[in-house]
Each structure stands twice: as structure tokens, then as C-alpha cells.
Amino acid sequence: MENKMFCYQCQETAGCKGCTTFGVCGKSPDLARMQDLLVYVTKGLSAVTTALRAQGETVSADINHYITINLFTTITNANFDNEVFYQRVFETLRIKNKLLDKISDKNNLPEAALWNASTREELDEKSVTVGVLSTKDEDIRSLRELITYGLKGLAAYMKHANELNYDSEEINAFMQKALASTLDDNLTVDELIALTLETGKVGVDGMALLDSANTGTYGNPEITKVNIGVRNRPGILISGHDLRDLEQLLEQTKDTGIDVYTHSEMLPAHYYPAFKKYDHFVGNYGNAWWKQKEEFESFNGPILMTTNCVVPPAPSYKHRLFTTGAAGVPGCVHIERDENGYKDFSPIIEMAKTCQPPKEIEKGEIIGGFAHAQVFALADKVVEAVKSGAIRKFFVMAGCDGRQKARNYYTEFAKALPKDTVILTAGCAKYKYNKLNLGDINGIPRVLDAGQCNDSYSLALIALKLKEAFELTDINELPIAFNIAWYEQKAVIVLLSLLYLGVKNIHLGPTLPAFLSPNVAKVLVENFGIAGIGTVEDDIKLFLE
């Protein structure tokens, strides 16, 4: 049977092979094809901007940011609104066509840079021909997608940095050149492998830029206990990753009698000093993104989705779900920014005033805030604990959570780790174990949460700091093991960045990416020691050898 669509960019793709009839994430075949087309025309625009730079011309920040948001909008679980993608494809073509007039020699431009359309019928017809499977060679296809997914993850970091007025022409130029390169049929497997590693290098730069943006704007995260219960006042729940959206929401809800709660990846916002001045910023509600249907139901108040990690909502609370930024759900109100970056959240606030307080689903506190600056402050204590034998090994268990039962492996793994080991985490993978009572080692908690998946840079810096403290020449000589859960494209750029930093023997689960062809997977295994997961007992034994 002919495929209605083809997508294998996330870990939960059907059969670990590819979604062909309907997306496991909830996207329809029509939406999948239109996302493919947006990626295609964005690559075409990137080929034009790359040619312009080669002529010595400047590409405006507005165009750079448009390309970034195009990529971010196609990340798994970000936007389910077909209309958004039609509009963005047409606008991308308009921008590209205007820039084409400036190109002195168009002969070397790829077909994607020259293609044009003026009707939706033309878009629909083209979308069928430009998807993943349009690249016939399996290994070339695998590497092109690995690079593209890494760039989608990098686009997420850049979008958040851009919101805080941080930017990098070098990163923008690389992203666009790399996108254009995935259209080049003359590139060999070896050249694409080199570009993959270069994507990891620039991924580190992107994570560093976002870290500077977040800490420069909101301060360095501090060790913080976060309430997971509720108060008896109406509330607004904010999810996703965008700290600027949270800041604006907190400002607009001051003195309104409404409490603000974080959900999933927004939890680490509590660690930043700048947000602690808001006494109506009261805690975290719920768990990782995939439980949102039941948790959004019980929250009772409105929910603001700021980025990806949207699950198509149930009808019972859909009217309470609002989106902004790259996120989108048809039928839900979308909050746009004005020309100054201001977002008017008054519709959400007015709805909250009419809602019942959240239903309590748990009680207690969780602790976090162990980003690089905080861990550096504890460096002497940590190093002494390692030297004395109190800490035998660190386990980096960053990444993503998800629906599959196989992910319970990470809960059981955390429970089974010896009590002289410490977990370093970032991302929503932490919800598999951050509410377990795993204790501490000489006052150092056994789960050190550095923040969002966007904050994985902290884990790399911590590893490099330990390498320096122990005067080692190779990061792989550290007592650190990497057992990472992945789900979507931000995890891909983190992986590529770790490979660039020289980290080897990373275990990825619960399955290896479906977009790795056997030959590409073999390269990663032979050169970097990439491996999947086994049983908890066998893996712990292997890691502790």
C-alpha cells in the first residue's frame, strides 16, 4: 500500500520504522506533507541566503529568525495547524523570490531555491514529492535527516535566545549553509558525516548562546525546592520552554488573585532568581508532557503552551488551551506578539478568573537548580566526595520522557543504582525519577537537575569542569556514564554536541533512532561507541565495570 505520509523524526515513530498512515504524535498525513514542504522551501531559502553571503551581502536578522522559526515549527509536537504551514510556505517563497533578484549567478542554485508556486493546489502537489523518501540512497538520506533534525534542535535554542535579544550571525550562517548542503547531490557520505560533526560543534555554540541569554537575563539557577501541591486560588498553567513568555505572564498576572504554575519542561524556571520575586508563582503541577491530557483536565484553569510538547487536546479542555510562538492547535486561541515582542495574555487571565482552583494530584516538594554555576560552587565538595570514594560514579540521564512502557526502564535504572552514585539530569526525562526518595551523599542530592533539555549545556560544562579538576586529558576517563533517553530533535542536537566534545560510549534509548541507516549506525557504533539499552541489571553491571 502506498504511504499516505512518511515521518520518522521522533523516537515513538510507528514500529521504530516510520509513520506512514497517521503520526503517532497526532499529525495527519496532510499536515506531515505540508511540514515536509516547509522544510523543503526553507532549505531553498537557505541556499539563496548562503549565496548572498558568498557575494559579500548581509542577510537581515528578520530573515534569519524566520528560517529559525520555520524549523522550530516542524519539531515533533509543536504545531498541528495546517493553516499555519500553508501561510509559512507562501511567506517563505515570497521572501526567497525577493532575494533571488540579488543573486548574480543562479546557475548553481538547487531546484528548491528556484521553485515557486502561487496556489494551494500547487503546494499540495509539490508536497507529495519532497518528503524524506525523495532521497533514494538510504545512507545519504539518513545523514541528511540526521543533520536536518540536529538543525531543528539548534533552531529551538536559537529561537529562545532570540526572544531575549541574543543572536549570532555565525550560527545563523552555518545553519543555513548546512540546510542548503542537504540539497547537494554531489556530497559524499564522508562529507555528510563531517557536516554532521560540524553541526554538533555549532550545537555547542548554540547551547552556550542560550545559556548566556537565560543566565544573563534571569540570573544563574540556584538550588530550589519546588512545591508540587496546589493553593486554593484560580490558576494558570504554563508549559513548554519559553522563559520570556513566562516572564510576561507573571508580570500581567500580578495582583490579580491568580496563581501561576509550571508544567513539564517549564519546571526549571523556579530555579532562576528573577522569578522568585513573584509570590503568585507557586509551584509545579503534574509531570512530563505525555500525561497532559489527564493533568490538564484536572487543573481546571487555562493552559498556555509556549513551545513544542503539545498533545492534541481532548474536547473537554480544548477551550482552555492557548498557544503562542511556534506552538499551534487548530481551534485553540493563538497569542501573537506585537512588533515590540509584547504578548497580551488578558484572554487567558480573564478565563482564569472564572475557573475553579486546580485539583490537587500530589503533595510535597522536588529539588533542582543544579546548573553549572551552582555545581561549580560545590566543586570542591564534589571532587572530595569522588576522591574519598563516597561518590563512585555519575550517570548522565538527560533527555526526554515519553509514552512507551519501555521508558519505565529509566525509573527502574535509577532505583537500582548503587547509593554511591549520582544522577545528572536535564530535560523531562527527570520525571521518571525526580520524585523518588533516592537520598543524598554527604549533603549532595543523588539527583542533580540542571534544568530543561535546553540546559543540557550545563551537563557538558560540569563534565569539562570535573575533567579539569582531576587533571585528565580525556573526558572519557571521568567516572561518568551516559545513559540518555531521547524523543525528539532537541535530543538529536545534544547527542551531536556530545559527540563533537569527544564523549564516547553513550547509550541511547529506549530505541535507537529509526532514521539511522544500518551503515550510519555502524559508523556511530565503531567510532563513538553508541549503543542501545539492555536490561537494568546488565546495563548497571556494564557501566560499573
PALUM-468992 format. One record per residue (C-alpha): x, y, z negated; residue in one letter. Coordinates in pm, whole numbers, plus 32768, in hexadecimal, padded with zeros to 4 digits. Example, Ala and Ser with C-alpha at 12.3 -4.5 7.8 and 13.67 -1.06 7.14 Angstrom:
BEGIN
84CE7E3E7CF4A
85577F967D36S
***
This chain:
BEGIN
800080008000M
808081588059E
80E882317F33N
7FFD834C7ED9K
812583F47E2CM
827D839F7DADF
831984237C6EC
841983877B87Y
84AC84B47AD6Q
843B84537974C
848283267898Q
831982B07891E
82F782927A0BT
822181677A69A
82D3801C7A45G
841D80D77A20C
841480EF7B9CK
833982177BFAG
81D6829C7BE8C
8130825C7D38T
7FB882827CFFT
7F9B83737BD9F
809984057AEAG
80BE83687993V
80E184D1791DC
7F88851F79ABG
7FDF85CC7AF1K
7F1585757C25S
7FAA850F7D74P
7F4C86637E05D
7FFD87167CE9L
812D86347D07A
814E86807E7BR
812887F67E43M
823687EA7D39Q
831487347E33D
82D1884A7F2DL
832389597E30L
847188B27DEAV
84AF88977F61Y
846A8A067FADV
852E8A6E7E78T
865789B17F04K
86208A68804DG
861B8BB87F9BL
87558B517EDES
88058B058027A
87B38C688097V
882A8D0B7F54T
89698C3C7F64T
89A68CB580C7A
89698E1B8059L
8A6A8DFE7F45R
8B618D6E8041A
8B2D8EAE810AQ
8B878F787FD6G
8A258FE87F8AE
897A8FF47E37T
884C8F247DDBV
875D8FD87CF0S
870F8F5E7B92A
859F8F497BF2D
85ED8E4A7D02I
86D58D877C1DN
85C58D767B16H
84BE8D137C14Y
858E8BE87C7FI
85C38B8B7B12T
84518B937ABFI
83FF8ACD7BFAN
84D889B07B7EL
845B89CA7A1AF
82F089BA7A8DT
833188647B2BT
83C087C779EFI
82F786A27967T
81C38709789DN
81E8887C78E3A
80DC88E379D9N
7FAE88267A5FF
7F0C89457B1FD
7F1289077C98N
7EBE8A717CDFE
7FFE8AE57C35V
80D08A137D20F
80238A8B7E5CY
805E8BF07DEEQ
81C88BB57D93R
82128B057EDEV
81808C277FA5F
823B8D277ED3E
83818C657EF5T
83558C62806FL
830E8DD7806ER
844B8E227FA7I
851A8D38807EK
849B8DC781C7N
84EB8F288157K
864F8EC380FBL
86808E028241L
868D8F4B82FDD
87D08F9A8246K
88838E5A82B1I
89778E9E83CCS
899A8D32843CD
886F8C4D840AK
88FF8B2884CDN
898C8A77839DN
88558A9882C7L
879189598277P
8632891E82F9E
859F897281A2A
862D8AD281BEA
85878B0C830FL
84388A5E82DEW
83088B3C82B7N
81908B18828CA
80668BFC8269S
7F458B138211T
7EFD8A178102R
7EC7890E820BE
802D8940827EE
80A689208116L
7FE187E080E4D
8069874C8225E
81D187A481CFK
81B9872A8067S
818E85C380DFV
82E185C7818CT
83CD866C808FV
83B485977F55G
84BD84C57EACV
84A583A77FA5L
84EF848A80CES
865E84438080T
868582E3810BK
87DA82808081D
879B81FD7F20E
88E482767E8AD
88D783D07F2AI
876E83ED7EB5R
87CD83867D54S
88E284877D3AL
8812859D7DD6R
86FF855D7CDAE
87F485437BB7L
887E86987C16I
8725872E7C4FT
86A186AE7B02Y
87D587327A53G
879688857AF3L
862B887A7A82K
86A68848791EG
87A089617946L
86898A3F79CBA
85CF8A0B7884A
86FB8A8C77BEY
87258BB278A9M
85B58C127899K
85BD8C28771DH
87018CF07727A
866F8DD9782FN
85428E1C774EE
86378EA6764DL
86ED8F787756N
881A8E927771Y
88898E2D78CDD
89B08DAC7996S
89EC8DED7B08E
8AEA8CD17B0BE
89EA8BD47A8FI
88DA8C547B79N
89C58C467CA4A
8A328AE37C4FF
88CD8A697C21M
88688AEF7D73Q
899E8A6D7E23K
896989157D88A
87FA89137DEEL
885D896A7F53A
8966885A7F4DS
885C874E7F13T
87DE87A18073L
893287668113D
8936861881CAD
8AAE863081FAN
8B02860B8089L
8B8C84B78029T
8B3F83EE7EF2V
8C8D84557E5CD
8C4685C57E9EE
8AEF85A77DFEL
8B8684F97CCFI
8C77861D7CABA
8B5087117CC5L
8A9886497BBCT
8BB886777AC7L
8BD387E67B22E
8A6388067ACFT
8ABA877E7976G
8BCE88817952K
8AE1899F79A4V
89DF88F978C3G
8ACA8936779FV
8AE28AA47808D
89668AB97819G
893C8A2376C0M
8A418B137638A
89898C3A76D2L
883F8BD17636L
88E88B9974E7D
89748CFA74F7S
881D8D7F7557A
87688CD0743AN
88668D137329T
88B18E7373A5G
873F8EC67397T
86C38E02726BY
87FC8DB071A1G
88AB8C66715EN
87C38B5070E7P
87D18B0D6F71E
878489D76EA2I
860E89F06E72T
84F789236DD9K
83BD892E6EB0V
826288EA6E28N
819987E46EE8I
8052881D6E2EG
7F4E892C6E71V
7EB78A5F6DCDR
7D488AB66DB2N
7D468BC36EC0R
7D088BBC7037P
7E3D8B6870FEG
7EE18B7C7253I
7FBE8A5B72C1L
80E48AAB73A5I
819C899B7463S
82AC89877569G
83FF8A307551H
83E78BA77595D
84568C6F7464L
83FF8DBE7503R
82958D4E7523D
82968CEE73B3L
83278E3E7350E
82168EF9740DQ
81078E1B737AL
81878E547217L
81928FCC724CE
80308FD472D6Q
7FA08EFA71BET
802D8FC4709BK
7F2090296F9FD
7E0C8F75705FT
7DCB8E656F5FG
7E458D5F7056I
7F618C6B7015D
80528BF57123V
80CB8A8C712CY
81D089EF720CT
81A588A772C3H
82A487B1734FS
83D1886373EAE
837589B2734EM
83C3892871F1L
852E89AA71F3P
84B18B11720AA
84888AFC7090H
86018AE47070Y
86488C3D7105Y
866F8D5C700AP
85AA8E5370E1A
84688D8A70C1F
84768D636F47K
83F18EC36F0DK
82968E5B6F84Y
81D38DDA6E59D
80C18D556F3FH
81BD8C726FF0F
81668B516F0EV
81DD8A006F8EG
81E188ED7092N
80AE882670F5Y
80C686CA7185G
81D08610723FN
826485EC739BA
81B4865C74D8W
811285107531W
8030850F73FEK
7F98865E7452Q
7E4185E174BCK
7DE98568735FE
7EAA867C72ADE
7E22879A737EF
7CC787117338E
7CF7871C71BFS
7DA7886D71BDF
7C5789197201N
7CF08A627273G
7D808AD873C1P
7EC68A4C744BI
7FC88B097519L
80A38A377600M
81D78B01765AT
82968A0C7736T
829688A0779FN
821D877E76C5C
80AE87B4771EV
7FC686897720V
7E8B86C577EFP
7D90872276DEP
7C5586717672A
7B12872D76C2P
7AC88755754FS
7BE7884A7518Y
7C3E88BB7678K
7B948A0B763BH
7C868A427518R
7DC089FF75E7L
7E778B2E7675F
7FAE8B277750T
80BE8C1F77A5T
82078C297863G
824C8AF17933A
81338A2E788DA
7FDF8A0F792FG
7E9F8942791EV
7D7989827A09P
7C508A067945G
7D238A8A7825C
7D678BFD77F4V
7EC78C5D7863H
7F6D8D8777BAI
80498E4E78A9E
815A8F437848R
815190AC78B8D
826F91607967E
8316919B7814N
8300903277A4G
81DE906F76B4Y
80D38F647690K
7F7E8FB97606D
7F178E9A7523F
7DD88F4374AAS
7CF28E3C754DP
7DA08D30747CI
7D918E037340I
7C208E537369E
7BCF8CE4739DM
7C998C827269A
7BC38D677192K
7A918C9671EAT
7B318B4371A2C
7B438A6A706DQ
7C968A3C6FC1P
7D6789157038P
7D1487BE6FB2K
7E3487406EDEE
7ED7860B6F75I
800885EF6E93E
80B986966D6EK
821C86DC6D0CG
835087806DA1E
845987356EA2I
85B387CD6EA5I
867788526FCEG
8751896E7043G
889788B37078F
8905896971B2A
8A78899D71F0H
8AAB8AD57117A
8A098A2E6FEAQ
8ACC88EB7017V
8C0F89AF7048F
8BCB8A4F6EF5A
8BBC88EF6E66L
8CE788766F31A
8DD488476E0CD
8CCE87806D4FK
8C8286AB6E81V
8DF086696ED1V
8E3686096D68E
8D0E851A6D6BA
8D9C84726EA2V
8EFF84626E1BK
8E8783D06CCFS
8DB882CA6D80G
8C6D83516CFEA
8C05838B6E69I
8C6982696F47R
8BCF82E0708DK
8AEF83E17132F
89DE837C7223F
896884797324V
87F9841F7355M
878885517417A
869285617534G
852185257567C
8400846674D2D
82F483BF75A2G
81C582DB75A8R
8266818B75EBQ
8269809274CCK
83D180457527A
842D8193748BR
83E181057332N
8540807A735DY
85C581CF72F0Y
84FD81CC71ADT
8575806F715CE
86D980CA71BFF
86D981F370D0A
864C811D6FB7K
874E800C6FF0A
888180EC6FFCL
896C80BA6ED4P
894881C36DC5K
8AA782446E0BD
8A4282C26F63T
89AE84126FD1V
88BF845D70F0I
88FB859571C4L
87C385EF7285T
871D86F57362A
85E086E5742DG
8496863D73E1C
854184E873C1A
856A854A7254K
83F9850A7213Y
844A8397721BK
850883B970D1Y
8508851D7043N
83F484CB6F4BK
849E83926EC7L
853E83A66D70N
86A283526DDBL
874C840D6CBFG
889884C56CC7D
8A0D84926CA4I
8AAE85736B9EN
899C86726BDBG
89B186586D58I
885E85E36DE3P
887684A86EB2R
87A8854E6FC6V
883F86937042L
87498740712DD
87F388407210A
86AC88B172AFG
85FC889473FEQ
867687C87526C
86E78922759AN
87D489227470D
889587E874D0S
89BE88D0750AY
89E388D8738FS
8A2387627387L
8B378787748BA
8BD788A373C3L
8BC387DA7282I
8C7486B7732BA
8D81879F73B4L
8DAB883E725DK
8DDD86EA71BDL
8ED4869072CDK
8F9A87C77272E
8F7E878670FBA
900986257122F
9111869B721BE
90A485A37325L
90EF85BE7498T
8FC084F87510D
8E59853A74A5I
8E1A83C474C3N
8F078381739FE
8E0E842472B1L
8D30834F71CFP
8C0483B472A3I
8B1D82D3736CA
8A1B834E7467F
88CB829D746EN
87EB838D752BI
867C83767586A
8622842876C7W
84DB8488776BY
84F685A77861E
85E1868C791CQ
866F875477FAK
86F9860C7778A
879E85DA78CCV
8866871E78B6I
88CA86C87751V
894A857677CAL
8A0C861378EBL
8A9F871577FDS
8B158606770DL
8BB5854B782FL
8C6A86897897Y
8CEA86B27732L
8D808557774DG
8C92849B766AV
8C88832976BBK
8BBC81F97656N
8A7282B3763BI
894881CD760AH
8808824376B5L
86AD81C37670G
85B081407661P
85FF80FF77D1T
8706817D78C0L
8685827E79BDP
85CA81EA7AE4A
867082E97BC8F
87C682497B97L
8804815E7CBAS
88C780217C65P
8A0480B37CFDN
89E482037C4AV
899881517B02A
8ACF807D7B3BK
8BA581B87B5FV
8B1D823F7A15L
8B5480F47965V
8CB580BE79E7E
8D30822579BCN
8C7182987889F
8BFA815E77D9G
8A8A81BD77F9I
89B080A8776EA
8849805D7713G
87C77FF075C1I
87A27E90753AG
871A7E1D73ECT
87467EF672B7V
881B7DED720EE
88FE7DB17339D
892A7F237386D
89857F837222I
8A807E697218K
8B157EE17362L
8B26804E72F4F
8BCB7FFB71A8L
8CD87F167234E
***
